[in-house]
Amino acid sequence: MAEITASAVKELREKTGLPMMDCKKALMESQGDMEKAIERLRILGRKVQEKQADRSTSTGRIAIFTELEPGAGALIDLRCESAPVANNEHFIGLANDLAQQLAKGPGAATPDELLNQASPSQKGTTLRQQFDDLNNRIREKFVLQRILRVPGPTAGYVHHNGAVAVLLQVENASGAAELARDICMHIAAMKPIVLHKEDLDPALVAKERDVLDQAMTQEAETVKNEAERILALADQQIQDPNNLERMTSSHGRARGDLKKAEGMAKNKSKVIEGRLNVFYAERCLLEQPHANQAKYDNKKIAELAKTAGMKINGFVLWELSKE
C-alpha cells in the first residue's frame, strides 16, 4: 500500500473541505491517487444525499444573471435546509454560477441538464461536481428547484437574502440601466401580476366589474333610502359637516343626497370604469406609479419607460416559497 503522507491528506482536505479522517481514509482506499480519492469522496457524498432525500428544503436562494448587451437573462431557485447555509458564501457562489451558465451557455430545459454543464468559475469541473462537492462538505440536502432562461436584453434585482428576485425584459435600455433596475425593485415591492391591463384574465376583470356594479347599486340605494327617511321626518337644523360653524337644514341635505343617488345611478358605468383603474394599477405594471415617489414624482412606469426611450416586453417575479 502506498504511504499516505500528512501533506497529501492536507492537500485533499483543502480541495474538498472535508474532515481529515475522511480524506485520509479515501486516500488509503485509493492507493494515494488524489483524483480517485476525490471521486470516492463524491460517491460517498451521493450516498449521504440519498439518506437526506426526505428532508425539507424550506429555505434557499434565488440567483439571477442579467445582461443588457448583447443580452441574456436567467433565474435559478436553489434550495437547502437552513438559513445559515443559504447565506454561506460558497452556496451563494454555486447559485450565481448556475444562473450565469444558464444565461450564457447553450441553455437547459431541466435542472439536471444544467447541472451537467461546465462550471463558469471552476475550470474543468461540471456544475454537478461543484454541487455535489459543496453538498458533501456541508452535509445538507440541496435541490435545484427551478430554472428559467430569458433571451434578449434583461435587467434584474435580487433581494439581499435571495428570497425575492425580478428579471425585466427590455429593449433600448443601454442608456437607462438605472431606471431598469429601479423598475425591477418596484416590481419586487409592489408585485404586479401582468404587464398590460389587456393581459389580465377577462373573467377576472368581468368579476371585478360585477362586484363594483353591485357595490355602487347598493351604495346609491343606501343613500336614497336614508335621504327619503330624513325627508319623512320634520325638518330640523343640523351641523354642516363641511363647515362646523354653520347649521343647515336636514331636508336640504337630504334633497342633495337624493340628487347624489340619482347621479350615481346615471353615471354608474363611468364611475365603475374609474374605479377599475385602481384595480388595474394594483395588478398591471405599466399602470402603476413608481413606488419611489421622491425620485420619480409619482409617474407611471409606462410614462417613465417612454420618456427614457425604453420598451418593456415583460417581467418575471420569483419568491422563495415555503414547502
Phi, psi and omega in degrees: 000137180294145179289132179261108183276158178297325181293325178292319178297318179297317180298316179294322178297318179295327179284325187254336184075011183269163182302152183302317184293323177297318180294317180296316180297318180296320178293320179296317181287342180255013179057034177081001179283115186298314182293320177295323179295319178297316180295322178297318178296324178294318179298317177296324178296322178295325177295322176296319179300319180299323178290337182270001191304327184271359181287154180273134174251080187271357178223187183152212185203135170265130178240151179230156167226127180227156181202128179276326179224129355286347174121119176193150178204146179203150171231143172225152180238103183254122186256153173212188187264334188221154180298320178301322178290321178300333180260004178292135185299326180286325176294317177298318178298319177297315180299316180295321178296319179299316180294317181296314181295321179298319182285316189266341183276199182285354183094165180206138180272337183223159175304320180298320180296321178292317182298335180279356180271168183291145175283132180287342182253341182239094185299139180080007182235141175275162176296328178294318177296318178298317178299309183294320181297317180290320178298320179294326181284319185272329178065040168239158177288130174246144175219126171274097193283311184220149171221149177208127176248135180237118179285158176090176182299135180219151169240165182201169176208137173228134180296154187303331181266004178072014183273340181223135179216148181228138173236128185247125177269123188223167169227149177055043183251007184299330178264006183227039183298321181295316178297318180301316179293320179296326176293322176299317179295322176300315180299318179299325182278317189264341174055056172295160182251341178219168179277301181255156176294334178292344180278349180292150176298119181306326180294324178293318179294317179298321178295318179294321178297320179294320178298316179295321179299312180296320181294318179292322178298316179294320180297314180295320180294321179295316179297316180298313182296320180293321179296317180294326177296317180294319181294336179282348178263167176295142179295142178213162179273127178229160182289137177281118182295340179271351179208095188294348179268359185240143174259151182220168181280132178295323179292323179297317179293321181296320177297323176296321179292326176298319177295323178297316180297320178296319179295321178298318180291320182291319185257022186304317183298317180295318181295319179299316179296323177295318179289333176295333178299325176293318177301315179296317183296333179284341189238338188248121186305310186292343179270355186268136168291143181299138183297331178274082185295324181298323183275325188243012169054038175062020179282148180290154179302319180300318181292318180297317180294317180297317180298323181278356182073021183255138176253130177260121183260343181168174178207158176231128177241120176245140173235149181280094183285155177275145178289000000 
